[in-house]
Amino acid sequence: MPRYLKTGISDAEAAEADEKVRRVVEDALNDIAKRGDAAVREMSLKFDRWEREDFRLSEAEIEACLDRLPEQDREDILFAQEQIRNFAQAQRDALQDVEVETLPGVVLGHRNIPVNAVGCYVPGGKYPMVASAHMSVVTAKVAGVERIATCAPPFEGGPAPAIVAAQHLAGADEIYVLGGIQAVGAMALGTGSIEQVDMLVGPGNAFVAEAKRQLFGRVGIDLLAGPTETLVIADETVDGELCAADLLGQAEHGPTSPATLLTNSETLARQTMAEVERQLTILPTAEIAGQAWRDYGQVIVCDTLDEMVAVADEIAAEHVQVMTEDADWFLERMTNYGALFLGPRTNVSYGDKVIGTNHTLPTRRAARYTGGLWVGKFLKTCTYQRVLTDEASTIVGEYCSRLCALEGFAGHKEQADIRVRRYGGINIA
């Protein structure tokens, strides 16, 4: 039976916070739908203290941001983008168009067609999340998306040069300095100055995630990527210092970011809890990470490895760091996770920033039914069919006619019957 040495806030408290977010987002999106640019401008001023006539950066402004970027930063961005592009291209190459003759004279197929226009949200109000630009824009480019618009909030009173550089170098067609609900709302709904997109992608805070949820249907979304989650699965082959670093490294994303230790060693659990408190005395981002750990952190001790897998799959965490004697044992058995980081030599930060896999991943147990952002999310797999011979149309038509009659669809039946009569010379009843 799992034992909880530490728990976070209750489900009721979390639900109450969610309801407040839902109401704020609903009102904001309704306002954008009614008033367009005027509403967006007011929200930007209110929430980000940022106002300008046109939120889209000009070519000169983009070049100015590039010029401000140190050469080493530019090289690092390009290196990270190359890793992400390489893996995305490998994924794209694995997705093949299909055409097959399933019966003599019956040809079925599908094509993988890129979405026409995508809006990529890049978080950046608290930290300039450069990597999120790589994850969405580079991947969309590899998929073949024709128009890519990006939005990131202002940082310290203006465009964040590193984010702008990452957006531009990744291949964004339009770069807007705009954050939060107003950014995703403007891209999804369209305003006088921002053309509507077909799909929204990218992580964000609780307000951005809720806005994407409410906009789904009017546009497509990648997934509901809310506050960062991390689950560390560990045994006594590692120590509390390493576990604590991996927990706090993700907790610093925001005050509502869950960080959980799952172990079969109570000794390691208590060692890690003590080490978290020690590291919080020296971590520069301790104010945020400490609040996340206090309110959302959990420590769970299990008796067996099988029990650990069951608990991990129930949590269905966004990031799962596995540091056990046999990490592949968990790879072979776990089914619910956003991404796995296997062994002590890797960690979630590598995946977040540079290693090549995508860091936009499912949160809040969505890993039970979806994976993360990847090149396939930007593709529509669309089927087609072709009947080449009279004989094939007649054979399929006779089956179709009887099945339509079984369901009581007279109009559907006649669609089949007219072809049986025309191509088979059979007067079907």
PEBEL-V452353 format. One record per residue. N is the residue number from 0. PHI is phi in whole degrees, -180 to 180 (* if undefined). OMEGA is omega in radians with two decimals (* if undefined). BURIAL is 1 if it has 16 or more other ideal C-beta (glycine too) atoms within 10 Angstrom, else 0. Layout:
BEGIN
{{N,PHI,OMEGA,BURIAL} {N,PHI,OMEGA,BURIAL}}
END
This chain:
BEGIN
{{0,*,3.13,0} {1,-61,3.10,0} {2,-116,-3.10,0} {3,-98,3.09,0} {4,-82,3.08,0} {5,-151,3.07,1} {6,-129,3.12,0} {7,-99,-3.13,1} {8,-66,-3.07,0} {9,-76,3.08,0} {10,-62,-3.14,0} {11,-65,3.11,0} {12,-65,3.12,0} {13,-65,3.14,1} {14,-65,3.11,0} {15,-64,3.10,0} {16,-64,3.12,0} {17,-61,-3.11,0} {18,-66,3.09,0} {19,-63,3.11,0} {20,-62,-3.11,1} {21,-58,-3.10,0} {22,-67,3.13,0} {23,-61,-3.10,0} {24,-66,-3.12,1} {25,-60,3.13,0} {26,-64,-3.10,0} {27,-66,-3.13,1} {28,-67,3.07,1} {29,-62,3.13,0} {30,-66,3.11,1} {31,-64,3.13,1} {32,-62,-3.10,0} {33,-84,-2.94,0} {34,-116,3.03,0} {35,57,-3.04,1} {36,-58,-3.12,1} {37,-63,3.12,0} {38,-67,3.13,1} {39,-61,-3.12,1} {40,-64,3.14,1} {41,-65,3.14,0} {42,-67,3.12,1} {43,-61,3.12,1} {44,-67,-3.09,0} {45,-69,-3.00,0} {46,-91,-3.08,1} {47,-116,-3.08,1} {48,51,-3.04,0} {49,-135,-3.10,1} {50,-143,3.00,0} {51,-160,-3.06,0} {52,-67,-3.13,0} {53,-130,-3.08,0} {54,-77,3.12,1} {55,-79,3.11,0} {56,-77,3.06,1} {57,-80,3.08,0} {58,-59,-3.14,0} {59,-66,3.13,0} {60,-67,3.09,0} {61,-63,3.11,1} {62,-62,3.12,0} {63,-64,3.09,0} {64,-65,3.10,1} {65,-62,-3.13,0} {66,-66,-3.11,0} {67,-79,-3.04,0} {68,-85,3.07,1} {69,-59,-3.07,0} {70,-59,3.14,0} {71,-64,3.11,0} {72,-62,3.12,0} {73,-62,3.13,0} {74,-64,3.13,0} {75,-66,3.10,1} {76,-61,-3.13,1} {77,-65,3.09,0} {78,-63,3.14,0} {79,-61,-3.13,1} {80,-65,3.10,1} {81,-65,3.12,0} {82,-64,-3.13,1} {83,-68,3.13,1} {84,-64,-3.12,1} {85,-61,-3.11,0} {86,-71,3.10,1} {87,-62,3.13,1} {88,-67,3.08,0} {89,-63,3.09,0} {90,-66,-3.13,1} {91,-63,-3.13,1} {92,-65,3.13,0} {93,-78,-3.11,0} {94,-98,-3.06,0} {95,-106,2.93,0} {96,-67,-3.05,0} {97,-127,2.93,0} {98,-146,-3.05,0} {99,-144,3.06,0} {100,-92,-3.02,0} {101,-84,2.99,0} {102,-137,3.07,0} {103,-56,3.13,0} {104,87,3.11,1} {105,-115,-3.11,1} {106,-114,3.09,0} {107,-119,3.13,0} {108,-158,2.96,0} {109,-142,3.06,0} {110,-121,3.06,0} {111,-96,-2.99,1} {112,-108,3.12,0} {113,-65,2.95,1} {114,-60,-3.06,1} {115,-74,-3.05,0} {116,-141,-3.08,1} {117,-125,3.01,1} {118,-105,-3.10,1} {119,-106,3.09,1} {120,-95,-3.13,1} {121,-119,3.13,1} {122,-63,-3.12,1} {123,-173,-3.13,1} {124,-73,-3.12,1} {125,-90,3.06,0} {126,-128,3.05,0} {127,-74,-2.99,1} {128,-81,-3.09,1} {129,-54,-3.03,1} {130,-62,-3.13,1} {131,-65,3.06,1} {132,-67,3.11,1} {133,-60,-2.97,1} {134,-61,-3.09,1} {135,-91,-3.01,1} {136,-71,-3.14,1} {137,-60,-3.09,1} {138,-66,3.10,1} {139,-64,3.11,1} {140,-63,3.13,1} {141,-62,3.12,1} {142,-70,3.13,1} {143,100,3.11,0} {144,-63,-3.02,1} {145,-77,-3.11,0} {146,-127,-3.14,1} {147,-123,3.06,1} {148,-104,3.13,1} {149,-126,3.04,1} {150,-131,2.99,1} {151,-140,-3.13,1} {152,-69,3.04,1} {153,-65,3.13,1} {154,-128,-3.11,1} {155,54,2.99,0} {156,89,3.14,0} {157,-171,3.09,0} {158,-61,3.05,1} {159,-80,-3.05,1} {160,-54,-3.10,1} {161,-67,3.11,1} {162,-66,3.14,1} {163,-60,3.13,1} {164,-61,3.14,1} {165,-64,3.11,1} {166,-62,-3.09,1} {167,-68,-3.11,1} {168,-65,3.11,1} {169,-76,3.08,1} {170,113,3.12,1} {171,-64,3.11,1} {172,-88,3.14,1} {173,-136,-3.13,1} {174,-122,3.14,1} {175,-114,3.03,1} {176,-97,-3.00,1} {177,-160,-3.05,1} {178,-123,2.94,1} {179,65,-3.12,1} {180,-56,-3.07,1} {181,-64,3.13,1} {182,-72,-3.11,1} {183,-69,3.08,1} {184,-65,3.14,1} {185,-65,-3.13,1} {186,-68,-3.08,1} {187,-77,-3.05,1} {188,-95,-3.06,1} {189,80,3.06,1} {190,-134,3.11,1} {191,-61,-3.06,0} {192,-108,-3.11,0} {193,-122,-3.13,1} {194,-76,-3.11,0} {195,-63,3.04,0} {196,-102,3.11,1} {197,-97,-3.02,1} {198,-154,3.07,1} {199,-111,3.08,1} {200,-139,3.06,1} {201,116,3.13,1} {202,-81,3.10,1} {203,-180,3.13,1} {204,-78,-3.08,1} {205,-61,-3.12,1} {206,-71,3.10,1} {207,-66,3.14,1} {208,-62,3.13,1} {209,-68,3.09,1} {210,-63,3.10,1} {211,-62,3.13,1} {212,-61,-3.11,0} {213,-72,-3.13,1} {214,-86,-3.11,1} {215,-61,-3.05,0} {216,113,2.99,0} {217,-73,2.97,0} {218,-137,3.00,1} {219,-81,3.02,1} {220,-133,3.07,1} {221,-73,3.14,1} {222,-173,3.13,1} {223,-91,-3.10,1} {224,-97,-3.12,1} {225,-95,-3.12,1} {226,-54,-3.09,1} {227,-59,3.06,1} {228,-124,3.01,1} {229,-138,3.06,1} {230,-124,3.07,1} {231,-103,3.05,1} {232,-103,-3.00,1} {233,-146,2.98,1} {234,-128,-3.01,1} {235,-79,2.99,0} {236,-76,3.04,0} {237,-124,-3.06,1} {238,-119,-3.09,0} {239,-65,3.14,1} {240,-62,-3.14,0} {241,-66,3.13,1} {242,-62,-3.13,1} {243,-63,3.12,1} {244,-62,-3.12,1} {245,-73,3.08,1} {246,-71,-3.08,1} {247,-72,3.12,1} {248,-61,3.08,1} {249,-99,3.10,1} {250,-61,-3.11,1} {251,-69,3.09,1} {252,-58,-3.10,1} {253,180,-3.04,1} {254,-69,3.11,1} {255,-113,-3.11,1} {256,-90,-3.13,1} {257,-70,3.05,1} {258,-134,-3.00,1} {259,-130,2.98,1} {260,-104,3.08,1} {261,-122,-3.03,1} {262,-147,3.01,1} {263,-106,-3.11,1} {264,-127,3.09,1} {265,-67,3.09,0} {266,-61,3.11,0} {267,-64,-3.14,1} {268,-60,-3.09,1} {269,-72,3.07,0} {270,-62,-3.12,1} {271,-68,3.12,1} {272,-60,3.10,1} {273,-67,-3.13,0} {274,-69,3.05,1} {275,-58,-3.13,1} {276,-63,3.11,0} {277,-65,-3.11,0} {278,-66,3.10,1} {279,-66,3.10,1} {280,-80,-3.10,0} {281,-124,-3.10,0} {282,-75,-3.13,1} {283,-60,3.14,0} {284,-101,-3.04,1} {285,-63,-3.11,1} {286,-61,3.13,0} {287,-76,-3.11,1} {288,-61,-3.14,1} {289,-66,3.11,1} {290,-66,3.11,1} {291,-61,-3.14,1} {292,-65,-3.12,1} {293,-64,-3.02,0} {294,-91,-3.02,1} {295,-125,-3.12,1} {296,-72,3.09,1} {297,-137,3.02,1} {298,-131,-3.04,1} {299,-125,3.12,1} {300,-113,3.12,1} {301,-111,-3.13,1} {302,-88,-3.04,0} {303,-135,3.08,0} {304,-66,3.11,1} {305,-60,3.10,0} {306,-65,3.10,1} {307,-63,3.10,1} {308,-63,-3.13,1} {309,-62,3.13,0} {310,-67,3.13,1} {311,-61,3.13,1} {312,-68,3.08,1} {313,-71,3.10,0} {314,-67,3.12,1} {315,51,-3.02,1} {316,-75,3.10,1} {317,-65,3.12,1} {318,-111,3.09,1} {319,-128,3.10,1} {320,-96,-3.11,1} {321,-108,3.12,1} {322,-128,-3.09,1} {323,-133,-3.13,1} {324,-58,3.12,0} {325,-135,-3.09,0} {326,-65,-3.13,1} {327,-65,3.07,0} {328,-59,3.10,0} {329,-75,3.08,1} {330,-57,-3.09,0} {331,-76,-3.01,0} {332,-114,-3.11,0} {333,-75,-3.13,1} {334,-124,-3.05,0} {335,-118,3.10,1} {336,-165,3.05,1} {337,-79,3.08,1} {338,-152,3.09,1} {339,-103,3.07,1} {340,-123,-2.88,1} {341,-101,3.08,1} {342,93,-3.08,0} {343,-72,-3.10,1} {344,-78,3.07,0} {345,-109,3.11,1} {346,-166,-3.06,1} {347,-64,3.14,1} {348,-60,3.08,1} {349,-58,3.13,0} {350,-67,3.13,1} {351,-63,-2.89,1} {352,-112,-2.81,1} {353,-152,-2.89,1} {354,-69,3.04,1} {355,130,3.03,1} {356,-76,-3.03,1} {357,-86,-3.08,1} {358,-96,3.06,1} {359,-86,-2.92,1} {360,-132,-3.11,1} {361,-71,3.09,1} {362,-122,3.05,1} {363,53,3.05,1} {364,71,3.08,0} {365,-67,3.09,1} {366,-65,3.04,1} {367,-67,-3.04,0} {368,-134,3.12,0} {369,-149,2.95,0} {370,-92,-3.09,1} {371,-90,3.10,1} {372,-67,3.08,1} {373,-154,-3.02,1} {374,-59,-3.14,1} {375,-66,3.12,1} {376,-66,-3.11,1} {377,-92,-3.10,1} {378,-115,3.02,1} {379,-104,3.11,0} {380,-88,-2.98,0} {381,-112,-3.07,0} {382,-91,3.00,0} {383,-146,3.11,0} {384,-143,-3.10,0} {385,-145,3.07,0} {386,-109,-2.92,1} {387,-96,-3.02,0} {388,-130,3.07,0} {389,-62,-3.10,0} {390,-63,-3.13,0} {391,-65,3.13,1} {392,-62,-3.14,1} {393,-69,-3.13,1} {394,-61,-3.14,1} {395,-64,-3.11,1} {396,-62,-3.14,1} {397,-65,3.07,1} {398,-62,-3.10,0} {399,-62,-3.13,1} {400,-59,-3.11,1} {401,-67,3.13,0} {402,-68,3.08,0} {403,-66,3.09,1} {404,-63,3.11,0} {405,-58,-3.11,0} {406,-92,-3.14,0} {407,83,-3.14,0} {408,-95,-3.05,0} {409,-68,3.14,0} {410,-67,3.06,0} {411,-60,-3.12,0} {412,-60,-3.11,1} {413,-68,3.04,0} {414,-58,3.09,0} {415,-75,-3.03,1} {416,-62,-3.10,1} {417,-63,3.12,0} {418,-79,3.06,1} {419,-64,3.11,1} {420,-67,-3.02,0} {421,-75,-3.02,0} {422,-99,-3.14,1} {423,-115,-3.13,1} {424,66,-3.10,0} {425,-110,3.10,0} {426,-89,-3.02,0} {427,-87,-3.09,1} {428,-87,*,0}}
END
